[in-house]
Amino acid sequence: MSGDVDVVIVGAGSAGLSAAKEAARKGLSYVVVEASHRIGGRAYTEELAPGQPFDLGCHWMHSASLNPFVAIADQYGFAYRKHSTWDSRTWHRGAWLNEEQRDALNSLSDDDEAVIAKAIASGQDTSIADVVDLESPWRPYHAYWFSLSTSVDIDQTGVLDINAYNDTDENWPVIKGYGALVAAWASDVPVTLNSPVDRIRLKSDGVEVVTKSGTVTGRTVLVTVSTNILSSGAIAFEPGLPDWKQAAALELPLGTHNRIAIMLKDMPAGDTEGQRATVMLEDDEIPMTIEVGPYGLSHAVAVTGGRFGSWLERQGQQASVDYLSERILTAFGNDMARHLADRVIVTAWQGDPWTLGSYSAALPGSHQQRAVLGRPIENRIFFAGEATSTDFYSTCHGAYLSGIRAVNEVAEAVHSAT
Ligand SMILES: Cc1cc2nc3c(=O)[nH]c(=O)nc-3n(C[C@H](O)[C@H](O)[C@H](O)COP(=O)(O)OP(=O)(O)OC[C@H]3O[C@@H](n4cnc5c(N)ncnc54)[C@H](O)[C@@H]3O)c2cc1C
């Protein structure tokens, strides 16, 4: 770490890495300091076994036609599937849904859309739970799917934040891993790893950033850590962050979204689409969507979200594996028991010390805090990261674009000071 750079970038997730690349393009000097032993942050791919990639964090290139990672995937030779719809069955109260039930399940989406649109038109930032029909027998399914896209439950975020998201309905999965793509694209960015930032001091002529492995000074600092890290006090600011900045971070908390993968052994070759089912065994439980053999790979994967995801994470890895295994046997047959291997990956983002959650959701009434979170302090402390994106929040490309936005602000500040 060399002293006195134009910008010290805190965090090497998608936002910090795109900021570093943009700083280099603009001729700004920079240092990137990262707490963990790896780059990528919430973009991270591991292998269940050689040739069996699994994304622990982001996997889908959302709003693909507006997503810069699609061109990056093409450049780095990462294949992706150009659609996000495929056959899925639903297991409900001991049987697969019949046509009439499927229609009822689908028509609840239309009803939800209509009441949410009405709430948006009224300009009141109420929660989804305030406006939708909570009594519908199909509510648990929609509430579950909602918790996957927002990481929180339907009473925990507002309609105006949902409305601000720029959804083109194109969600394209990166087959060898979105995390692997981010790592390949950013492999040329110099990053100082294993260096958690403890303290950021505003000085008369710049900033001092104190890490566990040394201190670096700069004209400016760009903070890209998650809102839960910012609110946790893990980084002490001197002077303290103003009330408006602390409020913005607190009102954009990260919820929980976890991914559970079980390796499958001795499986007959399936089609490359894989199979998908949503399973709800008991009336009062949360459903779970399971994919078996996605892209022809030998694993099963399921996702959890919101309070239930958070609860299951706290029960530990084996509880998550047992929960998923039981539902695999129900949906795909008891014969699947002999295919379930010991190799598993279970994410625990809520407990991850460098994120403390999965992605941000604005509390009802707080959607405007995203712009506030991105606002600099005294033209020396700048902010980026998914939660600062007003239209692509919660995403990897939203984080990427926020890094570029913040470096443009840094460049203006640095140039106007010289
Ligand atoms: C399970 C899951 C599934 C997801 N699915 C998708 C998806 O399909 N598509 C999509 O687009 N997005 C998805 N996301 C969201 C996406 O991964 C994130 O929005 C994005 O990666 C966040 O990037 P970031 O740079 O803002 O933050 P981060 O990736 O969190 O980067 C911040 C970095 O700061 C570091 N840091 C923390 N504290 C300190 C400190 N004190 N000092 C120095 N460094 C520190 C962290 O280690 C981290 O590397 C998913 C996320 C999760 C968890």
The ligand as a Gaussian input file, in Angstrom:
#p B3LYP/6-31G(d) Opt

LIG

0 1
 C      -27.217000     -15.366000      -2.208000
 C      -27.156000     -14.158000      -3.110000
 C      -27.696000     -14.226000      -4.379000
 C      -27.633000     -13.114000      -5.214000
 N      -28.116000     -13.229000      -6.501000
 C      -27.911000     -12.222000      -7.370000
 C      -28.157000     -12.414000      -8.750000
 O      -28.568000     -13.512000      -9.180000
 N      -27.917000     -11.374000      -9.604000
 C      -27.417000     -10.184000      -9.160000
 O      -27.175000      -9.271000      -9.972000
 N      -27.142000      -9.983000      -7.852000
 C      -27.367000     -10.968000      -6.950000
 N      -27.006000     -10.811000      -5.652000
 C      -26.561000      -9.482000      -5.188000
 C      -25.132000      -9.151000      -5.622000
 O      -24.297000     -10.257000      -5.367000
 C      -24.656000      -7.939000      -4.823000
 O      -25.618000      -6.888000      -4.958000
 C      -23.319000      -7.373000      -5.305000
 O      -22.398000      -8.423000      -5.549000
 C      -22.806000      -6.406000      -4.248000
 O      -21.586000      -5.824000      -4.659000
 P      -20.959000      -4.646000      -3.792000
 O      -19.663000      -4.307000      -4.396000
 O      -21.962000      -3.579000      -3.595000
 O      -20.762000      -5.258000      -2.321000
 P      -19.852000      -6.488000      -1.837000
 O      -19.783000      -7.527000      -2.878000
 O      -20.362000      -6.866000      -0.487000
 O      -18.413000      -5.840000      -1.708000
 C      -17.995000      -5.129000      -0.559000
 C      -16.612000      -5.618000      -0.196000
 O      -16.188000      -4.899000       0.982000
 C      -15.432000      -5.787000       1.788000
 N      -15.395000      -5.253000       3.158000
 C      -16.318000      -5.343000       4.145000
 N      -15.895000      -4.733000       5.249000
 C      -14.673000      -4.217000       4.963000
 C      -13.721000      -3.475000       5.716000
 N      -13.929000      -3.118000       6.997000
 N      -12.557000      -3.141000       5.115000
 C      -12.312000      -3.497000       3.824000
 N      -13.174000      -4.206000       3.070000
 C      -14.352000      -4.556000       3.640000
 C      -16.176000      -7.098000       1.649000
 O      -15.351000      -8.195000       2.002000
 C      -16.560000      -7.093000       0.172000
 O      -15.589000      -7.741000      -0.618000
 C      -27.029000     -11.904000      -4.783000
 C      -26.482000     -11.841000      -3.505000
 C      -26.541000     -12.943000      -2.662000
 C      -25.912000     -12.854000      -1.295000

